[in-house]
């Protein structure tokens, strides 16, 4: 009887999820610093349904991304949202990045990759600060993973509610 009640409780908790809810909320930012070309390349992976939810709440209308019903201003809305919630600075100087484009992931239909690039970074920089609060105000368990690569060095950081930025040494 105890097992039946436990099974019933667990199945009820799974049924409680709606189409926009799932147990894990995560984004990944792959950042590669290239001192020789004085540039930073960023590949930002978010889940389209989570980003659609955030944009709908922000814009007050339903917004589909990467579907046949994509909103005509979807790219503009995405860029505006990313610029507000993802920033970089070198030695406390804010950096401007260009939006390069986006694509869906063939292996994961919900994954959306956004590509950004910073050019003309200072040649003798000491630190890179990354602020990433993407989706944190919408999903309390949102975890934004940062993977930083420079030459052969790889570092990983986790950003979440209450801890939305990290400073990375560049040397």
ChimeraX attribute file (.defattr): number of C-alpha atoms within 10 A of each C-alpha:
attribute: neighborCount
match mode: 1-to-1
recipient: residues
	/A:1	6
	/A:2	7
	/A:3	8
	/A:4	9
	/A:5	10
	/A:6	11
	/A:7	12
	/A:8	11
	/A:9	12
	/A:10	12
	/A:11	11
	/A:12	11
	/A:13	10
	/A:14	11
	/A:15	9
	/A:16	11
	/A:17	11
	/A:18	8
	/A:19	7
	/A:20	9
	/A:21	13
	/A:22	11
	/A:23	8
	/A:24	9
	/A:25	18
	/A:26	20
	/A:27	24
	/A:28	18
	/A:29	23
	/A:30	17
	/A:31	21
	/A:32	19
	/A:33	19
	/A:34	16
	/A:35	17
	/A:36	7
	/A:37	11
	/A:38	15
	/A:39	18
	/A:40	21
	/A:41	19
	/A:42	23
	/A:43	20
	/A:44	21
	/A:45	22
	/A:46	22
	/A:47	18
	/A:48	19
	/A:49	19
	/A:50	21
	/A:51	20
	/A:52	20
	/A:53	19
	/A:54	22
	/A:55	22
	/A:56	15
	/A:57	13
	/A:58	12
	/A:59	11
	/A:60	9
	/A:61	11
	/A:62	13
	/A:63	21
	/A:64	19
	/A:65	21
	/A:66	18
	/A:67	8
	/A:68	7
	/A:69	9
	/A:70	12
	/A:71	15
	/A:72	11
	/A:73	10
	/A:74	16
	/A:75	16
	/A:76	11
	/A:77	18
	/A:78	19
	/A:79	16
	/A:80	12
	/A:81	17
	/A:82	18
	/A:83	15
	/A:84	12
	/A:85	15
	/A:86	16
	/A:87	17
	/A:88	21
	/A:89	16
	/A:90	20
	/A:91	16
	/A:92	12
	/A:93	11
	/A:94	12
	/A:95	16
	/A:96	16
	/A:97	18
	/A:98	14
	/A:99	17
	/A:100	12
	/A:101	12
	/A:102	17
	/A:103	12
	/A:104	18
	/A:105	12
	/A:106	9
	/A:107	7
	/A:108	9
	/A:109	11
	/A:110	15
	/A:111	19
	/A:112	23
	/A:113	20
	/A:114	20
	/A:115	19
	/A:116	19
	/A:117	16
	/A:118	17
	/A:119	15
	/A:120	12
	/A:121	18
	/A:122	13
	/A:123	12
	/A:124	12
	/A:125	14
	/A:126	13
	/A:127	15
	/A:128	21
	/A:129	19
	/A:130	21
	/A:131	19
	/A:132	27
	/A:133	23
	/A:134	25
	/A:135	26
	/A:136	21
	/A:137	11
	/A:138	14
	/A:139	16
	/A:140	11
	/A:141	15
	/A:142	20
	/A:143	23
	/A:144	27
	/A:145	19
	/A:146	22
	/A:147	17
	/A:148	19
	/A:149	18
	/A:150	15
	/A:151	9
	/A:152	5
	/A:153	10
	/A:154	11
	/A:155	11
	/A:156	12
	/A:157	15
	/A:158	17
	/A:159	22
	/A:160	19
	/A:161	15
	/A:162	8
	/A:163	12
	/A:164	18
	/A:165	20
	/A:166	15
	/A:167	16
	/A:168	16
	/A:169	11
	/A:170	17
	/A:171	9
